[in-house]
Amino acid sequence: MRSSPPATRASLPVRLATVGVLLFLHLPMLVIALFAFTTDDTLFRFPPPGLTAQWFAVAWQRPDVRDALSLSLRVATLTTAVALVLGTMAATAVHRSRFFGRETVSFLVILPIALPGIITGIALRSAISLLGIPLSLWTIVIGHATFCVVVVYNNVLARLRRTSPSLIEASMDLGASSFETFRYIVLPTIATALLAGGMLAFALSFDEIIVTTFTAGQQETLPIWVFNQLTKPRQRPVTNIVALFVIVVTFIPILLAHRLTADRPEGGRTL
């Protein structure tokens, strides 16, 4: 067995650049976390005049925050379910079938995640109006599913491409039906890809604001609630608390998805 080359220590400029990029990306979130505990409810002052945890109780007692949280969780859960079904079906069809326009279909499935959210939102809003569909929970789910399907599709398709076709062929040769082959061979093979794709879809849906704005009507998800509170100077720590909650709820699924899809060392496993 050929051993891997020894790891080399990164140079000082590379390490400094890495630290700079990480600070650029995550320092604003640390600032939000800090000011979620400030005792001053009107101004952003550094250092904060004092620290307190009272704003967590204040945020939880507000019915508008609870309603927005409930809506966000319902939308994210339903969107994830739709994305898992449609993304898996599309990936399986593209991988196993050979038909005219196959690559075009694959491109069209992936395209929504590359489009600006405002373009997708305006297009969906126009289509919903033309069809006479009232804005509701389901129009938000449809809007979010347009780009959440992509992450499930990419995860499942990548896993299927790394799967030996001989397993499926052997299953069919031994008399298994298409459903049995999918249940006992394909599904266990793509299980971690489905789990990772579902977590990413949940995180993307939970913190989406642009598409939601065009498909929600008067309903407010948690990101829209935060956006609407930015013009209100009072109780800014409450807004920071909610923003911090959105960051945490988004961070955890992405971290787990990363762990599930990380390259595993030979003979080892990821936790």
Summary of the structure (lengths in Angstrom):
residues: 271
radius of gyration: 22.7
end to end distance: 25.0
largest distance: 72.8
contacts: 766
relative contact order: 0.14
helix: 73%
strand: 1%
